[in-house]
Amino acid sequence: MSKPSIESENVRPSGAALPATVSASLGLVALATANLLSEVSVGFNAALQSLGKMWMPGAAGIGPYSGKETVVLLVWLGSWALLHAVWRKRELSVPRVGGFALILVGVATTLLWPPIVELVIHH
């Protein structure tokens, strides 16, 4: 019995799905970076708070967290739209792109790890 060819099946290229994974990982890196920068810079912290107050109800009560979440939202959705437009018709290596996404999650986790945050703050 022969295997059906990909052309005969209604298979979408992997590039249509992978931007969701990579953009989520980029959002995590954006959160970690915004968190680190807000700890280091009073001006950046104030800018994040102002950014969140622009559109989020009750943002004044949660401080710069509203701005951090705004940055995450913009990076996540923006990178998803961009990567989808570029990759949607391409067949990509799922293990490679997935591995890259996992590396980004590792970077984000490292940047949020308290010993790393303390090291950056005190330098």
Contacts in CASP RR format, 6 or more apart in sequence:
PFRMAT RR
TARGET T0000
AUTHOR 0000-0000-0000
METHOD contacts of the structure
MODEL  1
MSKPSIESENVRPSGAALPATVSASLGLVALATANLLSEVSVGFNAALQS
LGKMWMPGAAGIGPYSGKETVVLLVWLGSWALLHAVWRKRELSVPRVGGF
ALILVGVATTLLWPPIVELVIHH
13 88 0 8 1.000
13 89 0 8 1.000
13 90 0 8 1.000
13 91 0 8 1.000
13 92 0 8 1.000
14 90 0 8 1.000
14 91 0 8 1.000
14 92 0 8 1.000
14 93 0 8 1.000
14 94 0 8 1.000
14 97 0 8 1.000
15 87 0 8 1.000
15 88 0 8 1.000
15 89 0 8 1.000
15 90 0 8 1.000
15 91 0 8 1.000
15 92 0 8 1.000
16 84 0 8 1.000
16 87 0 8 1.000
16 88 0 8 1.000
16 89 0 8 1.000
18 83 0 8 1.000
18 87 0 8 1.000
18 92 0 8 1.000
18 94 0 8 1.000
18 97 0 8 1.000
18 98 0 8 1.000
19 79 0 8 1.000
19 80 0 8 1.000
19 82 0 8 1.000
19 83 0 8 1.000
19 84 0 8 1.000
19 87 0 8 1.000
19 88 0 8 1.000
20 80 0 8 1.000
21 97 0 8 1.000
21 98 0 8 1.000
21 101 0 8 1.000
22 79 0 8 1.000
22 83 0 8 1.000
22 97 0 8 1.000
22 98 0 8 1.000
22 100 0 8 1.000
22 101 0 8 1.000
22 104 0 8 1.000
23 75 0 8 1.000
23 76 0 8 1.000
23 77 0 8 1.000
23 78 0 8 1.000
23 79 0 8 1.000
23 80 0 8 1.000
23 83 0 8 1.000
24 76 0 8 1.000
24 101 0 8 1.000
25 100 0 8 1.000
25 101 0 8 1.000
25 102 0 8 1.000
25 104 0 8 1.000
25 105 0 8 1.000
25 108 0 8 1.000
26 75 0 8 1.000
26 76 0 8 1.000
26 79 0 8 1.000
26 104 0 8 1.000
27 72 0 8 1.000
27 75 0 8 1.000
27 76 0 8 1.000
27 79 0 8 1.000
27 108 0 8 1.000
28 72 0 8 1.000
28 104 0 8 1.000
28 105 0 8 1.000
28 108 0 8 1.000
28 109 0 8 1.000
29 75 0 8 1.000
29 104 0 8 1.000
29 107 0 8 1.000
29 108 0 8 1.000
29 111 0 8 1.000
30 71 0 8 1.000
30 72 0 8 1.000
30 74 0 8 1.000
30 75 0 8 1.000
30 76 0 8 1.000
31 68 0 8 1.000
31 69 0 8 1.000
31 71 0 8 1.000
31 72 0 8 1.000
31 108 0 8 1.000
31 112 0 8 1.000
32 107 0 8 1.000
32 108 0 8 1.000
32 109 0 8 1.000
32 110 0 8 1.000
32 111 0 8 1.000
32 112 0 8 1.000
33 111 0 8 1.000
34 48 0 8 1.000
34 67 0 8 1.000
34 68 0 8 1.000
34 71 0 8 1.000
34 72 0 8 1.000
35 68 0 8 1.000
35 111 0 8 1.000
35 112 0 8 1.000
35 117 0 8 1.000
36 111 0 8 1.000
36 117 0 8 1.000
36 120 0 8 1.000
37 44 0 8 1.000
38 44 0 8 1.000
38 45 0 8 1.000
38 48 0 8 1.000
38 64 0 8 1.000
38 68 0 8 1.000
39 45 0 8 1.000
39 117 0 8 1.000
39 120 0 8 1.000
39 121 0 8 1.000
40 120 0 8 1.000
40 121 0 8 1.000
45 64 0 8 1.000
46 64 0 8 1.000
48 64 0 8 1.000
48 66 0 8 1.000
48 67 0 8 1.000
48 68 0 8 1.000
48 70 0 8 1.000
48 71 0 8 1.000
49 59 0 8 1.000
49 60 0 8 1.000
49 63 0 8 1.000
49 64 0 8 1.000
49 66 0 8 1.000
49 67 0 8 1.000
51 66 0 8 1.000
51 67 0 8 1.000
51 70 0 8 1.000
51 71 0 8 1.000
52 59 0 8 1.000
52 66 0 8 1.000
52 67 0 8 1.000
52 69 0 8 1.000
52 70 0 8 1.000
53 59 0 8 1.000
53 60 0 8 1.000
53 66 0 8 1.000
54 70 0 8 1.000
55 70 0 8 1.000
56 66 0 8 1.000
56 67 0 8 1.000
56 69 0 8 1.000
56 70 0 8 1.000
58 66 0 8 1.000
59 66 0 8 1.000
59 67 0 8 1.000
110 116 0 8 1.000
111 117 0 8 1.000
END
